[in-house]
């Protein structure tokens, strides 16, 4: 028998057997249990351990997994420890996680950790139930308890009074603030009522969607304009009891008295299971009523202080506690990993202190309730842990399943990994079809565990299919790189859907999800819809004809803003970042595309013969500008970048202030620059300023790429070019900009016939240099994972923010907002995929009782889970109702 073990890596949960993991900064140690204190259990290469195959049988679990674990992230130092878990060893770590180890060892290690101030987590999974415990010491500080960025809004007016009334709006002035009563806020950039800028955080009272009530402002100076109001999240301190004390009087996280009764019953059942193991030297035999009654008897004795128990829950738990299910282990592992991240970072509220989970409703499915010990006896199979819960016939049925996984991203990878461990489609007639039109990107690697650095640029579906075949060679997976939609109905039509046993959606667009749902409704095929955003996740089950169709999801907040706001009146970093995205496209993508398109049309003789007939065309103007700015070497690229810096951050702002001076009034006594219109100021170029230089370097590299010129990485050479440049003084022009009610409009210039002839002559020279080619330039499409692209966006946005007195954004924040990236973490995706796989079990049983299915909503930031029955299908009466 191999040594049972387990690990939990920060941010990367893993299901496996017994053992522990210990974090010290970026260092993780895997430990295998040995000695007299372990609880014997049937183990083999059949256990749901995705890092171990059949070739790992007989090896030390930690050593067998170290290489594959290290490949998940080469930057994480990973070591194996097989010695004693001494006090000296344990106190070297910041976090200690024990998984599925004996209660005696939990208490011993828990005492050491509590005394030494080491955060301590216990995670356990038995059959269809799981247990999680946290002890983060007596004075644990939560630095940021709430998910998401702190709230902020633009100030439009502040009254003098007691209380003062703040009128404000969000980054998009069509939306109000999102503050709640009691939120504490600070002010910055307020003009006139400057006393608020230096005041301590104050609580607010919400009057409506645009107005907040604050403290006494009656003695403050009158408000003149500007300002931001920002949320301040106070730190929280939490106190935890050690395991030995928390075991007797548990603080269990539950939402209702019914849920609390169930969790207390499981609390007693887990303790009883430890005692049973000490008595018998084994776990209860699957479906052995005598063993289950003994566990219930022990639970009654241990649970006296907890009050009455739900005895049916204890019996059901005990009857399948010898089983090992990948989805349950994945779910508990995901929660444990999230708690470990909370311990390390102080981000989000940690669990206080116990959490219990079960999916015992799976045993109520017709076919599962009548299983015998013989049905669930081990077969020497890799699926013995699953057979112990659902029986051998069910395992064969799992192998015959035909499933469609739509999306091979974060959730899709977890689903496919779980399916491989479960043996879904690993038998005769089984098949999993997976489709994803995307390719692997660097930003995928932190949460999509089937991908590695070498896979970047390859089709996600192909890479994921190959990875799960290595985990389970028997699984049948067919991969496609196509987008599901009306255009692919020849491949994924009614016939395809009708032969399926189920569909699992791992999509990230509402349009695709709605289309997939319509396909499933039309073919009456069961659909499990999954989704995540940050620490939130959900699983929705649609089982025709039992349940209602899925309710349409609401669109996420549309982060589009009026053009005049982005061009002239930014008041939030979101505005400057989206402006920077437009700048990127306007400088390095659209001009190159215009040149190529125009040159191709000219060579193909698709343009009018007479240049005068081109007057007013947009494309020739863009082509002319590209020809005029065409660099010949790296020095030209640097000079162009510096000149463009001067144009955007000095000249254009100077021109704007010339047209609309700071003292300008829209009407007598009403300043133009007030409310969400922040009065800008021009910048002066300084080659020693890191942000100025970062902009020039990034812009020069991008320009060189578009013109197919070699770049230079020598910063000294770049500085030399800049130091020898003399930027001409800028003289504002009258009448260049015309003020309007919504903003400012630029007066466009037109090309004269003579300019058109000059353009054609330049194009002819360029054509000769190209030889027979028709594409003169290389358009650059923004890639959120490109360091160079992000460097330009970050510098361009922060310089624009400096123009308008807006606080700058970090590189990470810039990447998220400019790349329109939804927050995603592997702990949430692992938990959501696990919950979906529990619903797959019910579908494989062909369960027709809607009460057995669950819709789930998960909030890992506060370790909260809601599971409810899907709504039943609507009933329509034809004629008089009975």
C-alpha positions in Angstrom: 0.0 0.0 0.0 1.4 3.4 -0.9 1.7 6.1 1.7 -1.4 8.3 1.6 -0.7 12.0 1.2 -2.2 15.3 0.2 -1.2 18.8 -0.7 -2.7 22.2 -1.1 -0.8 24.8 -3.1 -1.6 28.4 -2.7 -4.2 29.3 -5.3 -4.0 25.9 -6.9 -6.2 23.2 -5.2 -5.7 19.6 -5.8 -7.7 16.5 -4.8 -5.7 13.6 -3.4 -5.3 11.4 -0.4 -3.9 11.9 3.1 -1.2 14.3 4.1 -0.3 18.0 4.5 1.2 21.0 2.9 3.1 23.9 4.4 3.6 27.4 3.0 6.5 29.7 3.8 6.4 32.7 1.6 6.8 31.2 -1.9 8.0 27.9 -0.6 5.7 24.9 -0.3 6.6 21.6 1.3 4.7 18.3 0.5 4.6 15.8 3.3 3.6 12.1 3.4 2.1 10.6 6.5 3.7 7.6 8.1 3.8 6.1 11.5 1.1 4.7 13.9 -1.2 7.7 13.8 -2.5 7.5 10.3 -6.0 6.2 9.6 -5.8 3.2 7.3 -7.9 3.5 4.1 -7.9 1.7 0.7 -5.5 3.6 -1.6 -4.2 2.8 -5.0 -3.3 4.6 -8.2 -7.1 4.5 -8.7 -7.6 7.4 -6.2 -8.8 10.8 -7.7 -5.3 12.2 -7.9 -4.8 13.9 -11.2 -1.0 14.2 -10.6 -0.6 10.5 -10.2 -1.2 7.7 -12.7 -1.1 4.0 -12.4 2.7 4.1 -12.8 2.8 6.0 -9.5 1.6 3.0 -7.5 4.0 2.1 -4.7 5.8 5.4 -4.8 5.9 8.1 -2.2 3.0 10.3 -3.1 4.8 13.6 -2.6 7.9 12.5 -4.5 5.8 11.1 -7.4 3.9 14.4 -7.7 6.7 16.9 -7.2 7.8 17.2 -10.8 4.3 17.8 -12.1 3.5 20.2 -9.3 6.6 22.2 -10.1 5.6 22.4 -13.8 2.4 24.2 -12.8 4.5 27.3 -11.9 8.3 27.3 -12.3 8.6 30.3 -10.0 7.3 28.5 -7.0 10.0 26.6 -5.0 8.6 23.2 -4.1 10.3 20.7 -1.7 9.4 17.3 -0.3 9.5 16.5 3.4 9.0 12.9 4.6 10.3 13.3 8.2 8.6 14.1 11.4 6.3 17.1 11.7 8.2 18.5 14.5 7.6 21.9 16.2 10.8 23.2 14.7 9.8 22.2 11.2 6.2 23.6 11.5 7.1 27.0 12.9 9.2 27.8 9.9 6.0 28.3 7.9 3.4 31.0 7.6 0.5 28.5 6.8 0.1 24.8 7.6 -2.7 22.9 5.8 -3.6 19.4 7.0 -5.8 17.2 4.8 -7.5 14.0 5.7 -5.2 13.1 8.6 -6.1 11.5 12.0 -7.7 13.7 14.6 -4.8 13.1 17.0 -2.4 14.5 14.5 -4.7 17.5 13.8 -4.9 18.3 17.5 -1.1 18.0 18.0 -0.2 20.1 15.0 -3.0 22.6 15.7 -1.7 23.2 19.2 1.8 23.9 17.9 0.5 26.3 15.2 -1.8 28.2 17.5 0.9 28.6 20.1 3.5 29.8 17.5 1.2 32.1 15.6 1.1 29.9 12.4 -2.1 30.0 10.4 -3.6 26.5 10.6 -6.1 24.9 8.2 -7.7 21.4 8.2 -9.5 20.0 5.1 -11.1 16.6 4.9 -13.3 14.9 2.4 -15.1 11.6 2.9 -17.4 10.2 0.3 -20.1 12.9 -0.4 -19.1 15.2 2.4 -16.3 17.6 3.3 -15.0 19.5 6.3 -13.0 22.7 6.6 -11.5 24.4 9.7 -9.4 27.5 10.1 -7.4 28.9 13.0 -5.5 32.0 12.1 -4.5 32.9 15.7 -5.9 35.3 18.3 -5.0 38.6 16.5 -5.3 38.0 12.7 -5.6 41.2 10.7 -7.8 41.4 7.6 -6.3 44.2 5.5 -9.0 44.2 2.8 -12.2 42.3 3.7 -14.3 43.1 0.6 -13.9 41.8 -2.9 -13.3 44.2 -5.7 -11.7 47.7 -5.9 -12.8 50.3 -3.4 -15.7 52.4 -4.5 -15.2 55.9 -5.8 -17.2 58.6 -7.5 -16.8 62.1 -9.0 -18.0 65.0 -6.8 -20.3 67.4 -8.6 -21.4 69.6 -5.6 -21.1 69.8 -1.8 -23.4 71.9 0.2 -22.6 73.9 3.3 -24.7 72.6 6.1 -25.2 70.2 8.9 -25.2 67.6 7.5 -23.5 68.4 4.2 -24.9 66.9 1.0 -22.5 65.5 -1.6 -23.9 65.2 -5.1 -21.8 62.8 -7.1 -21.7 60.3 -10.0 -19.7 57.2 -11.0 -17.0 57.1 -13.6 -19.8 57.1 -16.2 -22.0 60.1 -15.3 -25.1 58.2 -16.4 -24.6 56.0 -13.3 -24.7 57.1 -9.7 -22.5 56.1 -6.9 -22.6 52.6 -5.3 -22.0 53.5 -1.7 -24.0 52.0 1.1 -25.0 53.5 4.5 -22.1 53.4 6.9 -19.4 53.2 4.3 -16.4 55.4 5.3 -15.0 57.8 2.7 -12.3 60.3 2.1 -12.2 63.3 -0.3 -9.4 64.4 -2.6 -9.0 67.1 -5.2 -11.8 69.2 -3.9 -11.5 72.9 -4.8 -12.9 75.5 -2.5 -14.0 73.3 0.3 -10.4 72.2 0.8 -11.0 71.2 4.4 -12.4 67.9 3.2 -9.2 67.0 1.4 -7.4 66.6 4.7 -10.2 65.3 6.9 -10.3 61.9 8.5 -12.5 59.1 6.9 -16.2 59.9 7.6 -19.3 57.7 7.4 -21.9 58.4 4.7 -25.7 58.1 4.7 -27.2 57.3 1.3 -30.0 59.7 0.2 -30.4 58.4 -3.3 -28.4 57.1 -6.2 -26.5 60.4 -6.6 -26.5 62.0 -3.2 -24.7 61.3 0.0 -25.0 62.8 3.4 -21.8 63.5 5.3 -20.9 65.4 8.5 -21.1 69.0 9.4 -19.8 71.2 6.5 -21.4 74.4 7.6 -18.1 76.0 8.7 -16.2 74.9 5.6 -15.3 77.1 2.7 -17.8 77.1 -0.2 -17.4 74.3 -2.7 -15.9 75.5 -6.0 -15.5 72.4 -8.1 -13.7 69.1 -8.7 -13.0 66.3 -6.3 -13.3 62.6 -5.8 -14.9 60.7 -3.0 -13.3 57.3 -2.3 -14.2 54.4 0.0 -11.9 53.6 2.8 -12.1 50.0 4.0 -11.1 49.7 7.6 -8.9 46.8 8.6 -10.5 44.1 10.8 -9.0 42.0 13.5 -10.3 38.4 14.0 -9.7 36.1 16.9 -9.6 32.3 16.4 -9.8 29.4 18.9 -7.4 26.5 18.7 -8.8 23.3 17.2 -8.9 21.5 20.5 -11.2 24.1 22.0 -13.1 24.8 18.7 -13.9 21.1 18.4 -16.1 21.0 21.4 -18.0 24.3 20.9 -17.8 24.8 17.2 -18.5 28.1 15.4 -20.1 26.7 12.3 -20.9 28.9 9.3 -24.5 28.3 8.3 -27.3 30.4 6.8 -30.3 28.8 8.5 -31.3 26.7 11.4 -31.9 23.7 9.1 -28.4 24.1 7.6 -26.9 24.5 11.1 -28.5 21.2 12.2 -27.1 19.5 9.2 -23.7 20.9 9.7 -23.7 20.0 13.4 -24.6 16.5 12.5 -21.7 16.3 10.1 -19.4 17.8 12.7 -20.3 15.0 15.1 -20.1 12.4 12.3 -16.6 13.4 11.3 -15.5 13.0 14.9 -17.3 9.7 15.2 -15.5 8.5 12.1 -12.1 9.2 13.7 -13.1 7.1 16.7 -14.5 4.3 14.5 -11.1 4.2 12.7 -9.3 3.9 16.0 -11.6 1.1 17.1 -11.7 -0.9 13.9 -8.5 0.1 12.1 -10.5 0.9 9.0 -13.2 3.1 7.6 -16.8 1.9 7.5 -17.5 -0.6 4.8 -19.5 0.9 1.9 -23.2 0.4 2.4 -22.7 -1.7 5.5 -25.6 -0.8 7.8 -23.9 -2.3 10.9 -20.9 0.0 10.5 -23.1 3.0 9.8 -25.1 2.4 13.0 -21.9 2.2 15.0 -20.8 5.6 13.6 -24.3 7.0 14.5 -24.0 5.7 18.0 -20.6 7.3 18.4 -21.9 10.6 16.9 -24.8 10.6 19.5 -22.3 10.3 22.3 -19.9 13.0 20.9 -22.7 15.3 19.8 -24.5 15.7 23.2 -23.4 19.2 23.7 -24.4 20.1 20.1 -28.1 19.2 20.6 -30.2 16.9 18.5 -28.6 15.3 15.3 -30.1 14.6 11.9 -29.5 10.8 12.2 -30.4 10.2 8.5 -27.5 12.5 7.6 -25.1 10.7 9.8 -26.1 7.3 8.5 -25.8 8.4 4.9 -22.5 10.0 5.5 -21.1 6.9 7.2 -22.4 4.5 4.5 -20.2 6.1 1.8 -17.4 7.6 3.9 -14.9 5.0 2.5 -15.4 6.5 -0.9 -13.2 9.1 -2.7 -14.9 11.4 -5.2 -12.9 13.8 -7.3 -15.6 16.6 -7.3 -15.9 16.6 -3.5 -12.1 16.6 -3.0 -11.7 19.4 -5.6 -14.4 21.5 -4.0 -12.9 21.2 -0.5 -9.4 21.7 -1.8 -10.5 24.8 -3.6 -12.0 26.3 -0.4 -8.9 25.3 1.5 -6.6 27.0 -1.0 -8.7 30.2 -0.9 -8.4 30.2 2.9 -4.6 29.7 2.5 -4.5 32.8 0.3 -6.5 34.8 2.8 -4.0 33.7 5.5 -1.0 34.8 3.4 -2.4 38.1 2.0 -5.0 39.3 4.5 -7.4 39.7 1.6 -11.1 38.7 2.1 -12.7 37.5 5.3 -11.4 34.1 6.5 -13.7 31.3 7.5 -15.0 31.6 11.1 -14.2 28.7 11.9 -15.9 25.6 10.6 -17.5 24.9 7.2 -19.3 21.7 6.2 -20.4 20.6 2.8 -22.3 17.6 1.5 -24.0 16.3 -1.6 -25.8 13.5 0.1 -28.8 14.2 -2.1 -27.0 12.1 -4.7 -27.9 9.0 -2.6 -31.6 9.8 -3.0 -31.5 9.2 -6.7 -33.4 6.2 -7.8 -30.9 3.4 -8.4 -28.5 4.7 -5.8 -30.6 4.1 -2.7 -30.8 0.4 -3.1 -27.1 -0.4 -3.5 -25.6 -3.3 -1.5 -22.1 -3.8 0.0 -21.4 -6.2 -2.9 -22.3 -3.5 -5.5 -19.8 -1.1 -3.9 -17.0 -3.5 -3.1 -13.6 -2.7 -4.5 -12.7 -4.2 -7.9 -9.0 -3.3 -8.0 -9.9 -0.5 -10.3 -8.7 3.1 -10.5 -12.3 4.0 -9.8 -12.7 2.0 -6.5 -13.2 5.2 -4.5 -16.1 6.2 -6.8 -17.5 2.6 -6.9 -17.6 2.7 -3.1 -20.2 5.5 -3.3 -22.2 4.6 -6.5 -21.4 1.0 -7.4 -19.8 -0.8 -10.2 -22.7 -0.6 -12.6 -22.8 3.1 -12.3 -19.1 3.3 -13.2 -19.8 1.4 -16.4 -22.6 3.8 -17.2 -20.2 6.7 -16.6 -17.9 5.3 -19.2 -20.6 5.2 -21.8 -21.6 8.9 -21.5 -21.5 11.3 -24.4 -20.9 14.9 -23.3 -20.2 18.2 -24.9 -18.0 20.7 -23.1 -18.2 24.2 -24.6 -15.1 26.1 -23.7 -11.7 24.9 -22.7 -10.6 27.9 -20.6 -10.4 28.0 -16.8 -13.6 26.1 -16.0 -13.3 23.9 -19.0 -9.9 22.7 -17.9 -11.2 21.8 -14.5 -14.2 20.1 -15.9 -12.1 17.9 -18.3 -9.6 17.1 -15.5 -12.5 16.0 -13.2 -14.1 14.0 -16.0 -10.8 12.1 -16.6 -10.6 11.3 -12.9 -14.3 10.2 -12.7 -13.9 8.0 -15.8 -16.6 9.9 -17.8 -16.5 8.7 -21.4 -13.7 6.3 -20.5 -15.6 3.2 -21.5 -17.0 1.6 -24.7 -19.2 4.1 -26.6 -18.3 7.1 -24.5 -17.1 10.4 -25.9 -16.4 13.9 -24.8 -16.5 16.7 -27.4 -14.8 19.9 -26.5 -14.7 23.1 -28.6 -12.9 26.4 -28.1 -11.9 28.8 -30.8 -9.2 30.4 -28.6 -5.5 29.7 -28.3 -3.5 29.5 -25.1 -2.2 32.9 -23.8 0.3 33.7 -21.1 -2.4 35.1 -18.9 -4.2 31.7 -18.9 -1.4 29.9 -17.1 -2.2 31.1 -13.6 -5.6 29.4 -13.6 -5.8 26.9 -16.4 -3.9 23.9 -15.1 -3.8 21.9 -18.3 -1.7 24.4 -20.1 2.1 25.1 -19.8 4.5 27.7 -21.1 5.2 25.6 -24.2 1.5 25.5 -25.1 1.2 29.3 -25.6 -0.2 30.0 -29.1 -1.7 26.5 -29.5 -5.4 25.7 -29.7 -6.8 25.4 -26.2 -9.1 22.5 -27.0 -6.3 20.4 -28.6 -3.9 21.0 -25.7 -6.6 20.3 -23.0 -7.7 17.1 -24.8 -4.1 15.9 -25.0 -3.5 16.7 -21.3 -6.5 14.7 -20.0 -5.6 11.7 -22.1 -2.3 11.6 -20.2 -4.2 11.6 -16.9 -6.5 8.8 -18.1 -5.5 7.0 -21.3 -9.0 5.5 -21.5 -10.9 8.7 -21.9 -12.2 9.6 -25.4 -12.0 13.3 -26.2 -12.6 14.9 -29.5 -11.4 18.5 -29.8 -12.5 21.3 -32.2 -11.3 24.8 -32.6 -14.6 26.4 -33.8 -17.0 28.9 -32.3 -20.4 27.5 -31.4 -23.1 29.4 -33.3 -25.4 29.3 -36.3 -22.4 29.1 -38.6 -21.4 25.8 -37.2 -24.7 24.0 -37.2 -23.4 21.5 -39.8 -21.0 20.3 -37.1 -23.1 20.9 -34.0 -26.7 20.6 -35.3 -29.8 18.9 -33.9 -28.6 15.4 -34.6 -25.4 16.1 -32.7 -27.2 17.5 -29.6 -29.9 14.7 -29.6 -27.3 12.0 -29.2 -25.7 13.7 -26.2 -26.3 12.7 -22.6 -25.4 16.2 -21.3 -23.8 19.5 -22.1 -21.7 21.6 -19.8 -21.2 25.3 -20.6 -17.9 27.0 -19.7 -18.5 30.1 -21.9 -17.8 33.7 -21.1 -20.2 35.5 -23.5 -23.9 35.9 -23.0 -24.7 35.5 -26.7 -23.0 32.1 -26.9 -24.6 30.9 -23.7 -28.0 31.9 -24.9 -27.5 30.1 -28.2 -26.3 27.0 -26.5 -29.3 27.0 -24.2 -31.6 27.3 -27.2 -29.9 24.2 -28.8 -30.4 22.2 -25.6 -34.0 23.2 -25.3 -34.7 22.3 -28.9 -33.1 18.9 -28.5 -34.3 18.4 -24.9 -30.7 17.8 -23.7 -29.6 18.5 -20.1 -27.4 21.6 -19.7 -25.2 22.6 -16.8 -24.2 26.3 -17.1 -21.2 27.5 -15.2 -19.6 30.9 -14.7 -17.2 32.8 -12.4 -16.1 36.3 -11.7 -13.3 36.7 -9.2 -14.3 34.9 -6.0 -17.9 34.5 -7.1 -19.2 31.5 -9.1 -22.4 29.8 -10.1 -23.7 26.5 -11.5 -27.2 26.4 -13.0 -28.9 23.1 -14.0 -31.5 22.9 -16.8 -33.0 19.4 -17.1 -35.7 19.2 -19.7 -38.6 18.7 -19.2 -38.3 18.9 -15.4 -36.9 22.4 -14.9 -37.5 25.9 -16.4 -35.1 27.3 -19.0 -32.3 29.2 -17.5 -33.0 32.8 -16.8 -31.0 35.2 -19.0 -28.0 36.7 -17.2 -27.7 40.4 -16.9 -25.0 42.1 -18.9 -22.0 43.2 -16.9 -21.6 46.9 -16.6 -20.8 48.4 -20.0 -17.6 50.4 -19.6 -18.3 52.6 -22.6 -18.2 56.3 -22.2 -19.1 59.3 -24.3 -16.4 60.2 -26.8 -16.2 63.8 -25.5 -15.5 62.5 -22.0 -12.6 60.4 -23.2 -11.1 63.1 -25.4 -11.5 66.2 -23.3 -13.2 65.6 -19.9 -11.7 62.5 -18.2 -12.3 62.4 -14.5 -11.5 58.7 -13.7 -8.6 56.4 -14.5 -11.1 54.3 -16.5 -11.4 57.2 -18.9 -7.7 57.6 -19.5 -7.1 53.9 -19.9 -9.8 53.6 -22.5 -8.5 56.7 -24.2 -5.0 55.0 -24.2 -6.6 51.9 -25.9 -8.0 54.2 -28.6 -4.6 55.8 -29.0 -2.9 52.5 -29.4 -5.4 51.5 -32.1 -5.2 54.9 -33.8 -1.4 54.9 -33.9 -0.3 51.3 -34.6 -3.3 49.5 -36.1 -5.6 51.6 -38.2 -3.0 53.7 -40.1 -1.1 50.5 -41.2 -4.4 48.8 -42.2 -5.4 52.0 -44.2 -2.0 52.1 -46.0 -2.2 48.4 -46.9 -5.9 48.6 -48.0 -5.3 51.8 -50.2 -2.1 50.4 -51.7 -3.8 47.2 -52.5 -6.7 48.9 -54.1 -4.3 51.1 -56.2 -2.3 48.2 -57.4 -5.5 46.4 -58.4 -6.7 49.5 -60.2 -9.8 49.8 -58.1 -9.4 53.6 -57.4 -10.6 56.4 -59.7 -8.1 57.5 -62.3 -8.4 61.2 -61.6 -6.9 62.4 -58.3 -9.5 65.2 -58.1 -12.2 62.6 -57.6 -10.5 61.4 -54.4 -11.1 64.7 -52.6 -12.8 64.2 -49.3 -11.9 60.5 -49.0 -10.8 59.5 -45.5 -8.3 56.8 -46.4 -6.0 59.0 -48.4 -5.7 61.4 -45.5 -4.5 58.6 -43.2 -2.2 57.3 -45.9 -0.7 60.7 -46.4 0.0 61.0 -42.7 1.7 57.6 -42.6 3.9 58.6 -45.5 4.8 61.9 -44.0 5.7 60.2 -40.6 7.5 57.3 -42.2 10.8 56.7 -40.3 14.0 55.5 -41.8 15.8 54.3 -38.7 15.5 53.9 -34.9 16.4 57.5 -34.3 13.4 58.6 -36.5 11.2 56.4 -34.4 12.3 58.0 -31.1 11.9 61.5 -32.5 8.4 60.7 -33.7 7.5 59.2 -30.3 8.8 62.3 -28.5 6.9 64.6 -30.9 3.7 62.7 -30.4 4.3 62.9 -26.6 4.5 66.7 -27.0 1.4 66.7 -29.2 -0.8 64.8 -26.8 0.4 65.9 -23.3 1.4 69.5 -24.0 0.2 71.0 -27.2 -3.4 69.6 -27.2 -3.9 70.5 -23.6 -2.5 74.0 -24.2 -4.9 74.4 -27.2 -7.8 73.2 -25.1 -7.1 75.7 -22.4 -6.7 78.4 -25.1 -10.2 77.6 -26.4 -11.8 77.1 -23.0 -9.7 79.0 -20.4 -9.9 78.0 -16.7 -12.0 81.0 -16.0 -14.5 80.3 -18.7 -18.2 80.3 -17.7 -21.0 78.4 -19.4 -23.4 81.1 -18.1 -22.8 84.0 -15.6 -21.6 82.5 -12.3 -21.5 78.9 -13.6 -17.8 77.8 -14.3 -17.3 75.6 -17.3 -14.6 73.6 -15.5 -16.6 72.3 -12.6 -18.3 69.0 -11.5 -17.0 66.1 -13.6 -15.1 68.5 -15.9 -11.6 68.6 -14.4 -9.5 71.5 -15.6 -6.3 70.1 -17.1 -2.7 71.4 -17.2 0.0 70.8 -19.8 3.1 68.7 -19.1 6.7 69.5 -20.0 8.7 66.7 -21.5 11.6 65.5 -19.3 13.8 62.6 -20.6 14.9 61.8 -17.0 11.2 61.2 -16.0 10.7 57.4 -16.0 7.1 57.6 -17.2 8.0 60.1 -20.0 10.8 57.8 -21.1 8.7 54.6 -20.9 6.1 56.2 -23.2 8.7 57.2 -25.8 10.5 53.8 -25.7 7.2 51.8 -26.1 5.9 54.1 -28.8 9.1 54.0 -30.7 9.3 50.2 -30.6 5.7 49.9 -31.8 6.2 52.4 -34.6 9.3 50.5 -35.8 7.4 47.3 -35.8 4.6 48.8 -38.0 7.1 50.1 -40.5 9.2 46.8 -40.4 12.3 48.5 -39.0 14.8 47.0 -36.5 14.4 48.3 -32.9 17.1 49.3 -30.5 17.0 48.2 -26.8 19.8 50.6 -25.7 18.2 53.1 -23.4 21.4 55.2 -23.4 21.1 55.6 -27.2 17.5 56.6 -26.8 18.3 59.2 -24.3 21.0 60.6 -26.5 18.5 61.1 -29.3 16.1 62.8 -26.9 18.7 65.1 -25.4 19.7 66.3 -28.9 16.1 67.1 -29.8 14.7 70.6 -29.6 10.9 70.7 -29.4 9.5 73.8 -31.0 7.3 76.1 -28.9 3.6 75.7 -29.4 1.4 78.6 -30.4 -2.3 77.9 -30.0 -4.5 78.5 -33.0 -7.8 80.5 -32.9 -10.8 78.7 -34.2 -9.2 75.2 -34.4 -11.7 73.7 -31.9 -15.3 74.6 -31.6 -17.0 74.3 -28.2 -20.4 72.4 -28.3 -22.9 71.4 -25.7 -21.5 67.9 -25.3 -17.8 68.7 -25.7 -15.4 69.8 -28.4 -15.2 68.9 -32.0 -12.1 69.1 -34.1 -12.3 70.8 -37.5 -11.0 68.3 -40.1 -8.7 69.3 -42.8 -9.2 68.2 -46.4 -6.7 67.3 -49.1 -6.2 69.5 -52.0 -5.7 68.0 -55.5 -2.1 68.9 -55.5 -1.6 67.0 -52.2 -3.3 64.0 -53.8 -0.8 64.0 -56.6 2.1 64.2 -54.1 0.6 61.3 -52.3 0.6 59.2 -55.4 4.2 60.0 -56.2 5.2 58.9 -52.7 3.2 55.7 -53.0 4.9 55.0 -56.3 8.3 55.2 -54.6 7.1 53.0 -51.7 5.8 50.5 -54.2 9.2 50.2 -55.9 10.8 49.6 -52.5 8.3 46.8 -51.8 8.9 45.0 -55.1 5.9 42.9 -55.7 4.4 43.2 -52.3 1.0 44.8 -51.6 1.3 45.2 -47.8 3.7 48.1 -46.8 3.1 48.0 -43.1 2.4 45.6 -40.2 -0.8 46.5 -38.2 -0.5 45.8 -34.5 -3.6 44.5 -32.7 -3.6 45.2 -28.9 -2.6 42.1 -26.9 -3.3 42.3 -23.2 -0.5 39.8 -22.5 2.2 41.8 -24.4 4.6 43.6 -22.1 5.4 46.2 -24.8 1.7 46.9 -25.5 0.9 47.2 -21.8 3.9 49.5 -21.2 2.5 51.9 -23.8 -1.0 51.7 -22.4 0.1 52.2 -18.8 2.4 55.2 -19.6 -0.1 56.8 -22.0 -2.9 56.5 -19.5 -1.0 57.7 -16.5 0.4 60.8 -18.4 -3.2 61.6 -19.4 -4.2 61.2 -15.8 -1.4 63.6 -14.7 -2.8 66.1 -17.2 -6.2 66.0 -15.4 -5.0 65.5 -11.8 -6.3 61.9 -11.7 -4.4 59.4 -9.5 -2.4 57.0 -11.7 -3.0 53.3 -12.0 -0.6 50.4 -11.4 0.5 48.3 -14.3 -1.7 45.4 -13.1 -4.8 47.6 -12.8 -4.1 49.1 -16.2 -3.8 45.6 -17.7 -7.2 44.6 -16.2 -9.1 47.7 -17.2 -7.6 48.3 -20.7 -7.8 44.6 -21.5 -11.3 44.4 -20.2 -10.2 41.4 -18.1 -12.7 39.9 -15.7 -11.0 38.9 -12.4 -10.4 35.1 -12.4 -8.8 32.8 -9.9 -8.3 29.1 -10.0 -9.9 28.5 -6.6 -13.3 29.7 -7.9 -13.0 27.8 -11.2 -12.0 24.6 -9.4 -14.9 24.9 -6.9 -17.5 25.7 -9.6 -16.3 22.8 -11.9 -16.6 20.4 -8.9 -20.2 21.5 -8.1 -21.1 21.0 -11.8 -19.6 17.5 -11.7 -21.8 16.6 -8.8 -24.8 17.4 -11.0 -23.3 15.2 -13.7 -23.6 12.3 -11.3 -27.3 12.8 -11.1 -27.7 13.1 -14.9 -25.8 9.9 -15.3 -28.3 8.2 -13.0 -31.0 9.7 -15.3 -32.6 11.2 -12.3 -36.2 12.4 -12.9 -36.7 13.9 -9.5 -36.0 17.7 -9.6 -35.5 17.8 -5.8 -32.2 16.0 -6.2 -30.7 18.7 -8.5 -29.0 21.9 -7.2 -28.4 25.3 -8.5 -25.3 26.7 -6.7 -24.0 30.2 -6.0 -20.6 30.5 -4.5 -18.9 33.4 -2.7 -15.4 32.4 -1.8 -14.5 35.8 -0.4 -16.7 35.0 2.6 -16.7 31.2 2.2 -20.5 31.1 1.5 -22.4 28.6 -0.6 -26.1 28.7 -1.6 -27.5 25.5 -3.1 -31.2 25.4 -4.0 -33.5 23.3 -6.2 -33.9 24.5 -9.8 -37.3 26.0 -10.5 -39.8 23.5 -11.9 -41.0 23.7 -15.5 -44.0 25.9 -15.9 -47.4 24.2 -16.3 -49.9 25.5 -18.8 -53.5 24.4 -18.8 -55.5 24.2 -22.1 -59.1 24.8 -21.3 -60.5 25.0 -17.8 -58.1 24.4 -15.0 -59.0 21.4 -12.7 
